Amino acid sequence: MRSHDYGRDVLAAGKRRREIPEVPAEPGTVVEDPATGFCGAVVRIESGSVVLEDRHGRHRLFPLRPAAFLVDGQPVTLVRPAPSATAPAAARSASGSVRVEGLRARTARDSRIWVEGVHDAMLVERVWGHDLRVEGVVVESLDGVDELAARVEDFGTGPGRRLGVLVDHLVTGSKESRIVAAVHDENVLVTGHPYVDIWQAVKPSSVGIAAWPTVPRNVPWKEGICAALGWGEPAEGWRRVLAGVRGFRDLETPLIGAVERLIDFVTG
């Protein structure tokens, strides 16, 4: 049995049982089953049990027992909502997960997700920010991955202290692939996408263009893109790109898969 702040056995005495708050199992309420670690939003009540849906859309059934769930890390007893309560369809976040209204961010985990630059961090926040706050995951910008192996060593990984790293242009033979190959740590997962820059992982149609222009190798990529599209300076170009992203459907599949794998890894 896991040991929690509220004691060894929450059902040991009537007085202790009365101290456990009751929470209506309203659709969208996020709870955790401490026995399995499954965290999800309430979908419905079914034959004395509650159906939870995690951020991948997986459903699991749990009995409605006293003090059986955690909310914000504290034990609660889920109860049926009042008969007059309605059950609206659960709203979805930008990543497609169930949106938790009135969310209070979970205490940050020791594990982290690292991305190459500020634009990468902003794009991940734009689409997965809600999920990251539910899971208590912090995203940090590295300002490049040239010193990745040294940064990993300085961080000090271990069980419960994992690193997920998102890398641009992670293709065979690239400089990035050689840098990543130097990292050997079971508590580190590096994923990436094939695009030269995170901008290119946004679908062209989402930013109102037919395709991303080809930039000569001797021209800085962002400057070349902005010059070809008449977008002015890279700062203005980035504002156009970010404004075109409303959710995961505006992103290319390789980036979506890479970020989802990192979130799973650091919260596993």
N, C-alpha and C positions, 0 to 999 in steps of 0.2 A: 504493500500500500504506500502511495506517495505521502510524504509529510508536507502539510500546508500550514500557513500561518494560523489557521483557525483550529488546529489541534489534531490529535490522533484519530478521534472518532466523533464526527459531528452529530451522530445520533445517540451518543452515550447517555444523554440526559434530556429531559423535557425542556429544562431551562435553556440548554444549548440549542436545541432544535428551534425554539421560538426566536432565537437571535438571527437565524438565517433568513434573509429577506426573500419575499416572494416576488417574482417578476412575471408579468403576463407574457405568454408566448406569442407575442404579436409578430406577424410576418415581417422579416427583415431584421429582427433582433439577433445580434451576433453573440453566440455563446460557445464555450469550449467544453468538451467532454474530457475531464482530467484523466480518465482511465486509458483512453486511446490517443489523446492529443488532437482529436478531430475538432477543427474549428469551422463553424459555418453559420449561416443565417437561417432562422426559422422559416420554413416553407408552409407548414400546416400541422395541425394536430390530427393524429390518426389512431383510433382504437387505443387510447391511453398512452400513446407514445408521441414523440415529436419528430418530424422529418426535418433534417438540417441539410443545407446545400453549401458546399465549399466554393471557393472562387473558381474552380474548374468546372462547376456544374454538377459535381458528384453528389448524390443523395445518400444519406444514411439515416436509419431509424433508431431512436433511443427511447427507452422507457422514461416516463415522467415520474421520477422518484425524488424524494426529499433531498435537498442539498446535492443534487447529482451533477450540477453544471457550474461553470465559472463564468462570470462577467467581469471584465477588467481585472482578472486574477482573483476575484473574491467569490466564495461559494454562494449560490442562489438556488432557490427552488422554483422551477418553471411551473406555472399554473395556466390553466385555460383562460383565454381572454374573456372579458365580460360578454354575455350573450349579445349585447347590442353592438359590440365592436364589429366593424367590417374588416375585411381582409383585402386591401388593395393589392394589385399586382406589384411585385417587388421592383423598384427602380434599379437600373443598371448603371454602373460606373463607366468611365471612358474605356476601361479594359474589358468590359463585358461582364464583370462580376456583379454580385448583388451589392447595391449601394447601402451603406449603413448610415441612416439619417441621425444627426446629432452625435456623430462619432467623436469620442475622446481617444486620441492616439494612444496606442499601447506603449508601455515603457520600452525604450529602444533596446534591442538585442545587442549582444556583444558582436555578433556577426555583422558584416557590412557588404554592400555592393559597391564596387568601384567602377567608374566609367572614365573615359579618356579626357573629356573636357566639359566645359560649362554647358555647351549646347546639348551634349549627350544627356547630362543630368536634367536639364530643363525638359527635354523631350520625354525622358522616362517619367518624370514627375507629372507631365501633362496627361499621360495615358495611364500610368500605374500608381499615381500618387495615393489614391484612395486605398488600394490594396496594401501598399507599403505601410501606411499608417495603421491599418488593421493589424498587420503582422508585426509592426514595430521594427521595421527595417530602415536603416539610414543609407542613403546613396551619397557617395563622396566623389568629387572630381579629382583626377590624378594630374591633370595638365600634361598628358602624354604618358606612354608606357615604356619609355626607354630604360628606366630604372626599376622595372616591375619586380624582378627577382629580389632586389635589395629592399624594396618597399614591403614585400611579403614577409621577408625575414624580420624586418623591424616591427611589423605588426604583431607577430607572434601568434600563429594560429593554433588551434587545438579543438577538441570536441566541444561543441557549443560556441566556438569562436571561429566561424568559417568566413571565407572570403569568396565572393562571386565577382568576376571581372568581365566587363563587356569591352571588347576590342573591335575597333574599326578595321576594315580591310584585312580580315583574318582569312587569307587564302594561301594555298601552297606556294612556297617560294617567296612570299612577301617578307619584308623586314619584320612586320608584326608577328608572323608565324615563327620566326627564329627567336624573337624575344620570349614568346610564350613557351617555346620548347625548353627554355632554361629553368622553368618553374616546375619543381617536382614536390608536390605536397598534396596528400589525400584530402586535406581540408580546404583546398583551393580548387574552384572550378572556373575555367576560362571559357567563355563562349564569345561568339562574334558574328559578324555579318560580312558579306563580300564587298560592300560598298566603300568607296574611297573615303567618304565622309558621312556622318550621320544624316546630313541633309538628304543624301541620295536614297536613304532608307524610307523617305516619305514618298508616297506615290505621286508621280508628276501631275495626275489629274486633280489631286487635292490642292495643289498650289497653282492650278490654272495653266499648266503647260502641257505640251504633247509628250515631251521626253526631256530628260536631263541632258544638256549639251555635253559634247566631248571636249575636254580641256587638254591642251598639249602638256606633255610631261614637264616642260620647263616653266610652266605658269602655275602659280599657287592656285589650288583648286577653287576655293571660295571666290577669289578675285576673278578667276576665269569665268565661273558660272555667272556672277553678277554682271560682268562685262557683256557676255553673250546674250543675257536676257534683259539688259537695260535696267538692272535693279539697283544701280548706284553702288554704294559701299557695302561690304559684307554685313555690317550691322543692320542695314535696311533690308538686305536679302534675308537675313535670319528672321527678322520680324515677319516677313512674308511667309517664310516656311512654317514657323511656329503657328501663325494664325490659320494656316491651312489644316492643322491637325486638331480634330475634334474627338477622335477616339481611335481604337485599334484598327478600324477599317481603313484609316488613312495611311497605314504603315505597310511596308512590304513584309511578307511572311517570314523571311529569315530573321529579321529583327524581333518580331513578335515571339518566335520560338526561342530565340537566344535569351531574352529577358525573362520569359516565363520559366525557363530552366534554372536561371540564376535565383529567382525568388524561391522556387521549390528547394533548391540546394541549401540556401542559407536559413531556411525555416524548417528544414527536414529534421 
